[in-house]
Amino acid sequence: MLDALHCGAVLLDRAGTIRLANERLAIMTGRPKIELVGHTLTSLYSVERDRAFIASRLAEFESAYEGEFHVPRADGSLLPVMISGRPMGDAPPLCDFRIVTLVDISAMKKAEADRSEEIEVISRLSDTVLAQALDLKRHSEQLEARVRERTRELHEANMEAIYMLAIASEAKDSDTGAHVRRIEALTRSIAEKMGIPTSESERLGYSAILHDVGKMLVPDSILKKPGPLESHERDMMKLHAVGGERILSRKPFFETARQIARSHHENWDGSGYPDGLSGSEIPMAARIVHLADVYDALTNQRVYKPSWTPEEAMRAIDEGSGRLFDPEVVRAFKSLVDSGTFSELRM
Ligand SMILES: [Fe+2]
């Protein structure tokens, strides 16, 4: 009957002696039945812990048991098995015998071992991928910082070139470059006062630096003439607006600077030059620079005039509101003066 089972099976007595063993167990262990039957189960095991386990199971002869264990093979290897043991019956003589079945679970154990090895490989890979991702992130942050630094350096170099060009053109007009820096600061501050965002106001500021670059094209005899200009000389002077626009690059970076160079002598009422634009036809940046330029010219000495006091100049600006200047720009400028910020801008 035991031989009919698809798993290994033994019949034990209370002493743990194998009274019967089936063919399947002989195959599983690689031992002929003769090496099994008549021997105690304990005698198959050499490790003390295994022997103690068998002793503990025999001590509870009446109880059923199910769990994982192993059987030693003839070649010395251990075969993992699921064992299930229970007494043959409740009354003598059957209660003195215990039947134990043993199912080979080596395939399942191997699959488990393979899976845990795969999990370990995946976990090692994940660690590597994570470390590489962190390295990449660090590298990308370093690159970004380097790009920011280079961009800042390029911007500074650009600004230096702009200042150099502005100073070169102003030098013809006997100024040392302080005028363009005042125009830059004043333009930026008026723009901010008008509610234009800081970064845009800064851009308007440095775009204002080159507003008079076209003066390079005007002969010194006109630029430095101490007295009033003749009509044809005034016409020559006016050419600096269009001339400035032509000198400036057509790159987007200089777009606002070109508008300013061309239109910073346009008047709000259309009486200015070179295009006679009026009101909102005049680019906003040019309207701001127009006021800043006139105010700075009035409050500083020129070859053809002494300097005015800030109050005198302020009065002239006020009178020019709606005629020469955009009233909104005048309002922002006055509010700048009233807030006290303006005195810090005068160098
Ligand atoms: Fe000008």
Residues whose N, C-alpha, C, O or C-beta is under 5 A from the ligand:
A	BS01	LIG	H211 D212
